Amino acid sequence: MDPIAYIMSYAGGFAPFIIFLLLISIKQVNQYQRGVCFTLGKYTGMKNPGWRLVIPVFQKMVKVDLRTKVVDVPDQEAITKDNISIKLNAVIYYKISDAARSIIEVENFYFAVSQLAQTTMRNAVGEVTLDELLRNRDDVAASIKTIVDKASDPWGVLVEGLELKDIVLPDDMKRTMAKVAEAEREKKAVIINSEGEVAASENMRHAAETLAKAPGALHLRTLQAINDMSSDQSNTVVWMVPVEALKALEGLAEKLGKK
């Protein structure tokens, strides 16, 4: 028997096994993924998107999703710099910038980023007062993002953004802040009212000076006031006569009686 024919016939018996081995060795990497390849437990390279050959038993490939991930950081109890207990939660956006480091340097980058964000939030809130937190929440969120991004950089994680969703205050603190706001509004109302009175008195002073300088102006103003009151028959007019005028009339009547 021809040796070459013998070898071909011998290999033909293993053809199904070879085909099966090839089929289980083909792995698909999607466009938004990267494959981290290990050969005999050692990192040997990155697999790009497409069909890739991974030898069973000898090689292992871990797929890493490169899309942006959204993590809802749960409610955290924290104490501000002025010793006020609050609850706050946040949402963090991040993506994997280095697939190999995200697998080699950290066991579970998703859990690690979440825990890091929670710890950083509590620490950052403890460095600001409640008024600063409520007034500058964007600056506080930016500070937390910077810290989380720097700490997670060795893991191959890039933090794209962080937003503080809600800040929950104690009920007694809400009532206190409502009283402060109400008192502030009352203060502004009193100031506006007093400023209006000052302006009105200043205008009345100018009017009095004008009437005093013009002869007969006060008499004309009195007649105008009488005319305005007489236009409505339902009005009752009470004239206040000075005591000095009554005494003058009384003296005049005595002189006429003596004559």
Stockholm file with secondary structure:
# STOCKHOLM 1.0

chainA/1-259         MDPIAYIMSYAGGFAPFIIFLLLISIKQVNQYQRGVCFTLGKYTGMKNPGWRLVIPVFQKMVKVDLRTKVVDVPDQEAITKDNISIKLNAVIYYKISDAARSIIEVENFYFAVSQLAQTTMRNAVGEVTLDELLRNRDDVAASIKTIVDKASDPWGVLVEGLELKDIVLPDDMKRTMAKVAEAEREKKAVIINSEGEVAASENMRHAAETLAKAPGALHLRTLQAINDMSSDQSNTVVWMVPVEALKALEGLAEKLGKK
#=GR chainA/1-259 SS CCHHHHHHHHHHTTHHHHHHHHHHHEEEECTTEEEEEEETTEEEEEECSEEEECCTTTEEEEEEECSCEEEEEEEEEEECTTSCEEEEEEEEEEEESCHHHHHHTCSCHHHHHHHHHHHHHHHHHTTSCHHHHHHCHHHHHHHHHHHHHHHHGGGTEEEEEEEEEEEECCHHHHHHHHHHHHHHHHHHHHHHHHHHHHHHHHHHHHHHHHHHHSTTHHHHHHHHHHHHHHTCTTCCCCCCCCHHHHHHHHHHHHHHHHC
#=GC SS_cons         CCHHHHHHHHHHTTHHHHHHHHHHHEEEECTTEEEEEEETTEEEEEECSEEEECCTTTEEEEEEECSCEEEEEEEEEEECTTSCEEEEEEEEEEEESCHHHHHHTCSCHHHHHHHHHHHHHHHHHTTSCHHHHHHCHHHHHHHHHHHHHHHHGGGTEEEEEEEEEEEECCHHHHHHHHHHHHHHHHHHHHHHHHHHHHHHHHHHHHHHHHHHHSTTHHHHHHHHHHHHHHTCTTCCCCCCCCHHHHHHHHHHHHHHHHC
//
